[in-house]
């Protein structure tokens, strides 16, 4: 599986982790950085002071078998741009070199790892390879505390590298109480954030009410709701406009400000900021992305909008058809894409055409933004379609991403007016000539305006109440 596929999947899982932590009221906030005054053992002359001062790595205490314990705390990791990960790796090796001659145990506190401070999967793979047999031989136990779905992604990445013998050393603990059965936690420097998070998890577990006999009816959305509601709801609330305001606004903004931004849609943005933008939109308040000083916020909002649709844009009924794209002969795949899209509702087709047209523009600037149609597909595949029940398997990523790549790369052929949705020469269903309005005056976009054209909406959008 492509590394970019797993990077995007890891990003999605981390966002879910952050959302769940926020729901528990356990949002990770930057810890106070240890200084030389606070830690007498650490001086400014320490060769790894820039890394050691954060307290990410600690050595202290012994397990029940007398083995030295090394702890790694993710909540102590600063944002990636503030930490030299190469230096972190060297510091880790420097620390372990003092203990690898004897048996030792590593405790990994997962809470606090986020899209803002996580190293890349490539870095993690390289780090694992750099630690040779002398480090792995005497590592007798690796305890992972508070694991999440992100760990499953890591396991998929590392599975080809990890020997069966090493894999048996890994143990997962959902609570600190389980860890205490194997070692004395009072000897460890467990970050207070981890302790508080553990308490919230245990309270949630103890206080969880029994499942209701009947599912309560869903709460009606706000009149100005923009996220988590159907395309039809948005159309009805926005004077019949086919393209949802959030999608139109983010596309317009990114076309003007972000087409040549490196890593567009690939790089993450602050989850808290994205949630704040969602709140403003849902309350019908104006949003100006310039206020946030980060193009990636608008990109993240667009992806979040797609991911939170009640039904996927490509519809769950098309899921199995899309998975079959890899079995189609290469020369016939574009034709097959057109056939699958004929089964979409007119509204979904219009929105999909608008979005794919823009992503095609983004791919045309890949020499600057590094986002080819293949890279964009890895980012958007999981946001466009998912099964009616459960989540997409890792094996489904290849066909989902291939299908999305075809839509982006061959946008002009897939969404061409001729034979795209009906009779030859007809525009998309519901139109006369290509891009002309419905009888009711609503236009189905067959392609977004070209870069440099006049914006369709102002850069500050107020959702109609």
C-alpha positions in Angstrom: 0.0 0.0 0.0 1.3 3.5 -0.9 2.9 5.4 2.0 0.6 8.4 1.2 -2.5 6.2 1.7 -1.4 5.3 5.2 -0.3 8.9 5.9 -3.9 10.0 5.1 -5.5 7.2 7.0 -3.2 7.9 10.0 -4.2 11.6 9.8 -7.9 10.7 9.8 -7.5 8.4 12.8 -5.5 11.1 14.7 -8.3 13.6 14.1 -10.8 11.1 15.5 -8.6 10.6 18.5 -8.5 14.4 19.1 -12.2 14.6 18.7 -12.8 11.8 21.2 -10.3 13.4 23.6 -12.1 16.8 23.2 -15.5 15.1 23.9 -13.9 13.8 27.2 -12.7 17.3 28.0 -9.1 16.0 27.8 -7.7 18.1 25.0 -4.0 18.1 25.1 -2.5 21.5 25.8 1.2 22.3 25.6 3.0 21.3 28.8 5.3 23.7 30.6 8.8 23.0 29.3 11.2 21.8 31.8 14.2 24.2 32.3 17.6 23.7 33.9 16.3 25.4 37.0 13.4 22.9 37.3 15.5 19.9 36.6 18.9 20.0 38.3 20.1 17.0 36.2 19.6 19.0 33.0 22.0 21.8 32.1 22.2 24.1 29.1 25.4 22.3 28.2 23.6 19.0 27.7 24.3 17.8 24.1 20.6 17.2 23.5 19.2 20.1 25.6 16.9 21.2 22.8 15.1 17.9 23.0 15.7 16.8 26.6 14.1 20.0 28.0 10.7 18.8 26.9 10.7 15.7 29.1 9.5 13.4 26.3 11.9 10.7 27.4 12.4 9.7 31.0 14.4 6.9 32.7 13.5 5.8 36.2 12.2 2.9 38.2 12.2 -0.8 37.6 9.5 -3.3 36.7 8.6 -6.3 38.9 11.5 -8.2 37.4 14.0 -5.5 38.2 14.4 -4.2 34.6 15.1 -0.5 34.0 12.1 1.4 32.7 12.3 4.0 29.9 9.1 6.1 29.3 8.1 8.0 26.1 5.3 10.6 26.6 3.6 11.9 23.4 1.8 14.7 25.3 5.3 16.2 26.0 6.1 16.5 22.3 5.8 20.1 21.0 4.4 20.9 17.5 6.5 19.3 14.7 8.0 22.6 13.6 9.4 23.2 17.0 11.2 19.8 17.3 14.1 18.5 15.3 13.0 14.9 14.9 16.4 13.8 13.7 17.8 15.1 17.0 15.0 13.3 18.9 16.1 10.0 17.3 19.8 10.7 18.2 18.7 11.6 21.8 16.7 8.4 22.0 19.7 6.3 20.9 22.0 8.3 23.3 19.6 7.4 26.2 19.2 3.8 25.3 22.9 3.3 24.9 23.3 3.7 28.6 20.9 0.8 29.3 20.9 -1.7 26.4 23.6 -3.8 27.9 21.0 -5.0 30.4 17.4 -6.0 30.1 15.0 -3.0 30.0 11.4 -2.1 29.5 9.8 0.8 27.4 6.5 2.3 28.4 4.8 4.4 25.6 2.1 6.8 26.7 0.1 7.4 23.5 -2.2 10.2 24.8 -1.3 13.6 23.4 -0.1 12.5 20.0 -1.9 14.7 17.5 -1.8 15.9 13.9 0.3 18.8 15.1 3.1 16.9 16.8 3.3 13.5 15.1 6.4 12.5 13.2 5.8 11.3 9.6 5.4 7.5 9.1 8.5 7.6 7.0 10.4 8.9 10.0 9.0 6.2 12.2 10.0 3.5 9.7 13.5 4.9 9.5 13.7 5.1 13.2 12.8 1.4 13.6 15.4 0.4 11.0 18.1 2.4 12.7 17.7 0.6 16.0 19.7 -2.6 15.4 19.7 -5.9 17.2 21.6 -4.6 20.3 18.6 -2.4 21.1 16.0 -5.0 20.4 17.6 -8.0 22.0 17.5 -6.7 25.6 14.2 -4.9 25.2 12.0 -7.3 27.1 8.7 -5.5 27.1 7.1 -2.6 25.2 3.9 -1.4 27.0 1.6 0.8 25.0 -0.8 2.8 27.2 -4.1 4.2 26.0 -3.9 2.8 22.4 -6.2 4.1 19.7 -7.1 3.2 16.1 -4.0 5.1 15.1 -1.9 2.3 16.6 -3.6 -0.1 14.1 -2.3 2.0 11.3 1.1 1.9 12.8 1.0 -1.8 13.1 0.1 -2.1 9.4 3.1 0.1 8.5 5.5 -1.8 10.7 4.2 -5.4 10.3 6.5 -6.2 7.4 9.5 -5.0 9.5 8.6 -6.5 12.8 9.7 -10.1 13.6 7.3 -12.4 15.3 9.6 -12.6 18.3 9.6 -8.8 18.7 5.8 -8.6 18.2 5.3 -10.8 21.2 7.0 -8.2 23.4 4.3 -5.6 22.8 1.4 -5.4 25.3 -1.5 -2.9 25.2 -3.0 -1.4 28.3 -6.3 0.6 28.1 -5.9 2.0 31.7 -3.0 2.8 34.1 -4.4 0.2 36.5 -3.5 -2.5 34.0 0.0 -1.1 33.8 0.3 -1.2 37.6 0.0 -5.0 37.5 3.4 -5.2 35.7 5.4 -2.4 37.3 5.3 0.2 40.1 3.8 3.4 38.6 4.8 5.5 41.6 8.4 5.1 40.3 7.5 6.6 36.9 7.3 10.2 35.9 3.8 9.8 34.4 2.7 13.2 33.0 -0.3 14.7 34.9 -2.1 15.0 31.5 -2.0 11.2 31.1 -3.3 10.7 34.7 -6.2 13.0 34.1 -7.0 11.4 30.8 -7.0 8.0 32.4 -9.3 9.2 35.1 -11.8 10.5 32.5 -11.7 7.2 30.6 -12.3 5.2 33.8 -15.2 7.5 34.8 -16.7 7.1 31.4 -16.4 3.4 31.6 -17.9 3.2 35.1 -20.7 5.7 34.4 -21.7 4.5 31.0 -25.5 4.0 31.0 -27.0 0.9 29.5 -27.9 1.0 25.9 -31.5 2.4 25.5 -34.1 0.0 24.2 -34.9 2.5 21.4 -32.7 5.0 19.7 -33.9 8.5 20.6 -34.9 10.5 17.6 -32.1 12.7 16.2 -32.2 16.4 17.1 -33.3 18.6 14.3 -30.4 20.6 12.7 -30.1 24.4 13.1 -31.8 26.4 10.4 -28.3 27.5 9.3 -26.6 24.1 9.8 -23.9 23.5 7.2 -22.1 20.4 8.5 -23.6 17.0 9.1 -26.7 17.6 7.0 -27.7 16.3 3.6 -27.2 18.0 0.3 -30.9 18.2 -0.1 -31.2 20.0 3.2 -28.5 22.5 2.2 -30.2 23.1 -1.2 -33.5 23.8 0.4 -32.0 26.2 3.0 -29.9 28.1 0.4 -32.5 29.2 -2.1 -32.1 26.1 -4.2 -28.3 26.5 -4.7 -26.9 23.2 -5.8 -23.3 23.8 -4.6 -23.2 23.9 -0.8 -22.0 27.3 0.5 -19.1 25.8 2.5 -17.8 23.9 -0.6 -18.2 26.9 -2.9 -16.5 29.3 -0.5 -13.6 27.0 0.3 -13.0 26.2 -3.3 -13.2 29.9 -4.3 -10.8 30.9 -1.5 -8.3 28.1 -2.2 -8.4 28.8 -6.0 -7.4 32.4 -5.2 -4.9 31.8 -2.4 -3.8 28.2 -2.3 -3.3 26.6 -5.7 0.4 26.7 -5.4 0.7 26.0 -1.7 2.9 23.0 -1.1 1.1 20.1 0.4 -2.4 21.5 -0.2 -5.0 19.1 1.3 -2.1 16.9 2.5 -0.9 19.0 5.4 -3.1 19.2 8.5 -4.6 22.2 10.3 -5.5 22.8 14.0 -8.5 20.6 14.9 -9.6 23.4 17.3 -9.5 26.0 14.5 -11.4 23.7 12.1 -14.1 23.2 14.8 -14.3 26.9 15.4 -14.9 27.5 11.7 -17.6 24.8 11.7 -19.3 26.4 14.6 -19.4 29.8 12.8 -20.8 28.3 9.7 -23.4 26.3 11.6 -24.5 29.5 13.3 -24.8 31.3 10.1 -22.0 33.7 10.9 -19.4 35.1 8.4 -16.1 33.3 8.0 -12.9 34.9 6.6 -10.1 32.5 6.3 -7.6 35.3 6.0 -8.1 35.8 9.7 -6.5 32.4 10.5 -3.3 33.0 8.5 -3.2 29.4 7.2 -4.4 28.2 3.8 -4.6 24.7 5.2 -7.5 25.6 7.5 -9.7 26.1 4.5 -8.5 22.8 2.9 -9.2 21.0 6.2 -12.7 22.5 6.4 -13.5 21.3 2.9 -12.4 17.7 3.7 -14.3 17.8 7.0 -17.5 18.9 5.2 -17.3 15.9 2.8 -16.5 13.5 5.6 -19.4 14.7 7.8 -22.1 14.3 5.1 -24.7 11.9 6.3 -24.3 9.9 3.1 -21.1 9.9 1.0 -21.0 12.1 -2.1 -20.5 9.1 -4.3 -23.3 7.3 -2.4 -22.9 4.0 -0.5 -24.8 2.2 -3.3 -21.9 2.8 -5.6 -19.3 1.4 -3.2 -19.1 -2.1 -4.6 -19.0 -0.8 -8.2 -16.1 1.5 -7.3 -14.2 -1.4 -5.6 -14.4 -3.3 -8.9 -12.5 -0.6 -10.9 -9.2 -2.5 -10.4 -10.5 -5.5 -12.3 -11.4 -3.3 -15.4 -8.9 -3.2 -18.2 -6.8 0.0 -18.0 -8.0 1.3 -21.4 -11.7 1.0 -20.3 -11.5 2.5 -16.8 -12.5 6.0 -17.8 -15.5 4.6 -19.6 -16.4 2.6 -16.5 -16.1 5.6 -14.3 -18.6 7.4 -16.5 -21.0 4.4 -16.3 -20.8 4.4 -12.5 -21.4 8.2 -12.3 -24.6 7.8 -14.4 -26.1 6.1 -11.4 -25.6 9.1 -9.1 -28.5 11.5 -8.2 -28.3 14.7 -10.3 -27.4 16.8 -7.2 -24.5 14.5 -6.2 -23.2 14.5 -9.8 -23.3 18.3 -9.9 -21.4 18.7 -6.6 -18.9 16.0 -7.6 -18.3 17.6 -10.9 -17.6 21.0 -9.2 -15.2 19.4 -6.7 -13.3 17.3 -9.2 -13.0 20.2 -11.6 -11.2 22.1 -8.8 -9.0 19.2 -7.8 -8.0 18.9 -11.5 -6.9 22.5 -11.3 -4.9 21.7 -8.2 -3.2 18.8 -9.9 -2.2 21.1 -12.8 -0.1 23.1 -10.4 1.6 20.0 -8.9 5.0 21.3 -9.9 4.5 23.9 -7.1 2.1 22.2 -4.7 3.5 18.6 -5.1 -0.1 17.4 -5.2 -0.5 15.2 -8.3 -3.8 13.6 -9.1 -2.5 10.4 -7.4 -1.6 12.3 -4.3 -5.0 14.1 -4.2 -6.8 10.8 -4.7 -5.0 9.3 -1.6 -6.3 12.3 0.4 -9.9 12.4 -1.0 -10.7 8.8 -1.7 -11.9 8.0 1.9 -13.8 11.3 2.0 -15.9 10.6 -1.1 -17.2 7.2 -0.4 -17.6 4.6 2.4 -19.6 1.5 2.9 -23.2 1.7 4.3 -22.0 -0.2 7.4 -18.6 -0.1 9.1 -15.5 1.5 7.8 -13.5 0.9 4.6 -10.9 -1.8 5.0 -7.2 -1.1 4.3 -7.6 -3.3 1.2 -10.3 -1.1 -0.2 -7.9 1.9 -0.3 -6.3 0.9 -3.6 -9.5 0.8 -5.7 -11.1 3.8 -3.9 -8.0 5.9 -4.6 -7.6 4.6 -8.2 -11.2 5.6 -8.9 -10.7 9.0 -7.4 -7.5 9.5 -9.3 -9.3 8.7 -12.6 -11.9 11.3 -11.8 -9.3 14.0 -11.2 -6.8 13.1 -13.9 -9.3 12.6 -16.7 -11.8 15.1 -15.5 -12.5 16.5 -19.0 -13.4 13.0 -20.3 -15.3 11.7 -17.3 -17.5 14.8 -16.9 -17.6 15.9 -20.6 -21.0 17.1 -21.8 -21.3 14.5 -24.5 -22.6 11.2 -23.2 -21.7 12.1 -19.6 -25.2 11.7 -18.2 -27.5 11.0 -21.0 -28.0 11.6 -24.7 -25.0 12.6 -26.8 -24.7 16.3 -27.0 -26.6 16.9 -23.8 -25.1 18.6 -20.8 -25.4 17.1 -17.3 -28.9 15.9 -16.4 -31.3 18.8 -16.0 -29.4 21.2 -18.3 -29.7 22.2 -21.9 -26.4 23.2 -23.2 -23.3 22.5 -21.1 -23.5 24.5 -17.9 -26.7 26.3 -18.8 -29.4 26.7 -16.1 -32.3 24.5 -15.3 -35.7 25.8 -16.1 -35.8 27.1 -12.6 -32.7 29.1 -13.1 -30.2 26.8 -11.2 -27.0 26.0 -12.9 -25.3 22.6 -12.8 -21.6 23.3 -12.9 -19.7 21.2 -15.3 -16.4 22.8 -14.5 -15.4 25.6 -12.0 -14.3 28.9 -13.4 -10.7 29.0 -14.5 -8.0 30.5 -12.2 -8.0 34.3 -12.4 -11.7 34.6 -13.2 -14.0 36.7 -11.1 -14.9 34.9 -7.8 -18.4 33.5 -7.6 -18.8 34.5 -4.0 -17.2 37.2 -1.8 -14.3 36.0 0.4 -16.5 36.6 3.5 -19.6 34.5 3.2 -22.7 34.9 5.4 -25.0 31.9 5.2 -28.6 32.9 4.6 -30.8 32.3 7.6 
